[in-house]
Amino acid sequence: MWDLIVVGGGAAGMAGAIAAADCGDRVLLLERMDRVGKKLLATGNGRCNLMNRGAPRYRDNPLAAQVLKRYGAAQQEAFWHSLGLMLYTDREDRVYPASLQASTVLDVLRGAMEGRHICVRTDSAVTGLKRTPQGFAVMCAKGECYQGTRVLITTGGLAQPKLGSDGSGFPLLESVGHAVTELRPGLTQVMTDTEPIRGLEGIRVRGIVRAYAHDRLLGEEQGEILFASYGLSGICVMQLSAACDGKDRTVSLDLSYGLGLSPEALREEISRRGALPAERLLCGMFVPRLQQALFRKAGIPMGAKPLSASERDRLWRTICDFRLPVRGLRGFESAQVTRGGAETGLFDPHTLESRKVPGLYAAGEVLDVDGDCGGYNLMFAFGSGLMAGSRGRKMRGEILYADR
Ligand SMILES: Cc1cc2nc3c(=O)[nH]c(=O)nc-3n(C[C@H](O)[C@H](O)[C@H](O)COP(=O)(O)OP(=O)(O)OC[C@H]3O[C@@H](n4cnc5c(N)ncnc54)[C@H](O)[C@@H]3O)c2cc1C
């Protein structure tokens, strides 16, 4: 009989297992893949942006704020310190391992689990969960059945199932009466009409991206935009993907921003260049393929003659408001997170214990919490894992990993 059975060996599961062991629990961790932490290794382009020291940025959900109030940056830093992981913070408050290698984070987590005698069973996909008089029976695909007093579900969502999270945790929670909200890909690329951006694949440009439903502005982000064969990518585009998810959505690119000019200043600059042949008007501003796409979109030939004032105005408008109808979002295979998940109102925000099924806990992306790019999703996974594993218990009168 285990004190705690953790289902899923990702960020939340490993943090939860370690916190529970630090409180004296005998812990079994079950992972469906052949090793734990596969997704962790892919995070932050292999560098693992594990938290952010700035203000929380989660889609309107009070649970994330409550969890991070208790297990926020200071406690997580103390946790990493206790495991011997050195950290590095960049100018945008994003925190990475000092080695800038995700594998270093996994190494310390695996070392900590080994040091605490946490029993880790890989190739153990959990397929069933039943309540028993003593707690829970946890059934695996290969027929094993484990008994635990408590169970912590940390199976992640549906994003990039090749890294392990195939959504199989949701039916487990539903089987014991938990509701799961609609599941959608989050932080993902946006598919658009491809004709206006034909030939631009691989070009990066800095700009402001705006999402509209008809003419209603739904959100905007600035940063690097990457043109792709299917539409648009880049962190700012992924950040805006939730706003692009719906009927009659359009994105607009304002490329004046990347030139360091306001739209008005760009208008003056184009007017100042008015005597130049059209084919040289945007020279020094954009790469030739992008210049051609801008002329094409504005419906102006890119010839040897200078443009008329009205053509210059049309070209300027196109640069500041390059509209592309949205055709959908790329799917879970390329998403970084899942929007939606187990309904958070059914979990106690101080312990993450189910209000419906005593002894059952959930943490990480399996819950209906998702944050922006910048370390917020791993921060919630680790913070909620620590909260659920420790169940809000204190050690020597202080919460675990308190900043001393
Ligand atoms: C490419 C990529 C890059 C990212 N980069 C960042 C970043 O830099 N910073 C950031 O904050 N966030 C990043 N994210 C998001 C972040 O990785 C996730 O939000 C986070 O890993 C969620 O942690 P988790 O423990 O809840 O779930 P996961 O990390 O997905 O772990 C779930 C684990 O449960 C296992 N599992 C699933 N079902 C079962 C089952 N039935 N039985 C047993 N085991 C099961 C899975 O195999 C997996 O190991 C990135 C995501 C991706 C895909």
The ligand as an SDF file (V2000), in Angstrom:
LIG
                    3D

 53 58  0  0  0  0  0  0  0  0999 V2000
    7.6910   21.9980  -27.2940 C   0  0  0  0  0  0  0  0  0  0  0  0
    7.2140   22.5960  -25.9950 C   0  0  0  0  0  0  0  0  0  0  0  0
    7.9530   23.5820  -25.3900 C   0  0  0  0  0  0  0  0  0  0  0  0
    7.5010   24.1520  -24.1950 C   0  0  0  0  0  0  0  0  0  0  0  0
    8.2850   25.0810  -23.5770 N   0  0  0  0  0  0  0  0  0  0  0  0
    7.8940   25.6040  -22.3970 C   0  0  0  0  0  0  0  0  0  0  0  0
    8.7320   26.5130  -21.6900 C   0  0  0  0  0  0  0  0  0  0  0  0
    9.8700   26.7900  -22.0790 O   0  0  0  0  0  0  0  0  0  0  0  0
    8.2480   27.0390  -20.5280 N   0  0  0  0  0  0  0  0  0  0  0  0
    7.0180   26.7090  -20.0330 C   0  0  0  0  0  0  0  0  0  0  0  0
    6.6280   27.2240  -18.9880 O   0  0  0  0  0  0  0  0  0  0  0  0
    6.2320   25.8090  -20.6420 N   0  0  0  0  0  0  0  0  0  0  0  0
    6.6460   25.2420  -21.8020 C   0  0  0  0  0  0  0  0  0  0  0  0
    5.8530   24.3140  -22.4210 N   0  0  0  0  0  0  0  0  0  0  0  0
    4.6110   23.8560  -21.7310 C   0  0  0  0  0  0  0  0  0  0  0  0
    4.9980   22.8830  -20.5890 C   0  0  0  0  0  0  0  0  0  0  0  0
    5.9430   21.9550  -21.0670 O   0  0  0  0  0  0  0  0  0  0  0  0
    3.7860   22.1360  -20.0410 C   0  0  0  0  0  0  0  0  0  0  0  0
    2.7860   23.0480  -19.6800 O   0  0  0  0  0  0  0  0  0  0  0  0
    4.1920   21.2970  -18.8270 C   0  0  0  0  0  0  0  0  0  0  0  0
    5.1410   20.3290  -19.2080 O   0  0  0  0  0  0  0  0  0  0  0  0
    2.9960   20.6200  -18.1800 C   0  0  0  0  0  0  0  0  0  0  0  0
    3.4830   19.7810  -17.1710 O   0  0  0  0  0  0  0  0  0  0  0  0
    2.6500   18.5310  -16.6640 P   0  0  0  0  0  0  0  0  0  0  0  0
    3.5190   17.8030  -15.7160 O   0  0  0  0  0  0  0  0  0  0  0  0
    1.3170   18.9590  -16.2350 O   0  0  0  0  0  0  0  0  0  0  0  0
    2.4190   17.6430  -17.9730 O   0  0  0  0  0  0  0  0  0  0  0  0
    3.4840   16.8990  -18.8960 P   0  0  0  0  0  0  0  0  0  0  0  0
    4.8050   17.5690  -18.8110 O   0  0  0  0  0  0  0  0  0  0  0  0
    2.8380   16.7770  -20.2210 O   0  0  0  0  0  0  0  0  0  0  0  0
    3.6420   15.4750  -18.2180 O   0  0  0  0  0  0  0  0  0  0  0  0
    2.5900   14.5330  -18.2010 C   0  0  0  0  0  0  0  0  0  0  0  0
    3.2130   13.1590  -18.0540 C   0  0  0  0  0  0  0  0  0  0  0  0
    2.1970   12.2080  -17.7960 O   0  0  0  0  0  0  0  0  0  0  0  0
    2.4220   11.0540  -18.5870 C   0  0  0  0  0  0  0  0  0  0  0  0
    1.1310   10.3880  -18.7850 N   0  0  0  0  0  0  0  0  0  0  0  0
    0.0750   10.8350  -19.4930 C   0  0  0  0  0  0  0  0  0  0  0  0
   -0.9590    9.9890  -19.3960 N   0  0  0  0  0  0  0  0  0  0  0  0
   -0.5520    8.9640  -18.6030 C   0  0  0  0  0  0  0  0  0  0  0  0
   -1.1760    7.7840  -18.1260 C   0  0  0  0  0  0  0  0  0  0  0  0
   -2.4260    7.4760  -18.4640 N   0  0  0  0  0  0  0  0  0  0  0  0
   -0.4610    6.9420  -17.3330 N   0  0  0  0  0  0  0  0  0  0  0  0
    0.8200    7.2460  -16.9890 C   0  0  0  0  0  0  0  0  0  0  0  0
    1.4540    8.3520  -17.4160 N   0  0  0  0  0  0  0  0  0  0  0  0
    0.7810    9.2130  -18.2060 C   0  0  0  0  0  0  0  0  0  0  0  0
    3.0320   11.5920  -19.8640 C   0  0  0  0  0  0  0  0  0  0  0  0
    3.7470   10.6200  -20.5880 O   0  0  0  0  0  0  0  0  0  0  0  0
    3.9150   12.7050  -19.3180 C   0  0  0  0  0  0  0  0  0  0  0  0
    5.2180   12.2560  -18.9990 O   0  0  0  0  0  0  0  0  0  0  0  0
    6.2810   23.7200  -23.6110 C   0  0  0  0  0  0  0  0  0  0  0  0
    5.5400   22.7110  -24.2250 C   0  0  0  0  0  0  0  0  0  0  0  0
    6.0030   22.1410  -25.4010 C   0  0  0  0  0  0  0  0  0  0  0  0
    5.2010   21.0410  -26.0410 C   0  0  0  0  0  0  0  0  0  0  0  0
  1  2  1  0
  2  3  1  0
  2 52  2  0
  3  4  2  0
  4  5  1  0
  4 50  1  0
  5  6  2  0
  6  7  1  0
  6 13  1  0
  7  8  2  0
  7  9  1  0
  9 10  1  0
 10 11  2  0
 10 12  1  0
 12 13  2  0
 13 14  1  0
 14 15  1  0
 14 50  1  0
 15 16  1  0
 16 17  1  0
 16 18  1  0
 18 19  1  0
 18 20  1  0
 20 21  1  0
 20 22  1  0
 22 23  1  0
 23 24  1  0
 24 25  2  0
 24 26  1  0
 24 27  1  0
 27 28  1  0
 28 29  2  0
 28 30  1  0
 28 31  1  0
 31 32  1  0
 32 33  1  0
 33 34  1  0
 33 48  1  0
 34 35  1  0
 35 36  1  0
 35 46  1  0
 36 37  1  0
 36 45  1  0
 37 38  2  0
 38 39  1  0
 39 40  1  0
 39 45  2  0
 40 41  1  0
 40 42  2  0
 42 43  1  0
 43 44  2  0
 44 45  1  0
 46 47  1  0
 46 48  1  0
 48 49  1  0
 50 51  2  0
 51 52  1  0
 52 53  1  0
M  END
$$$$
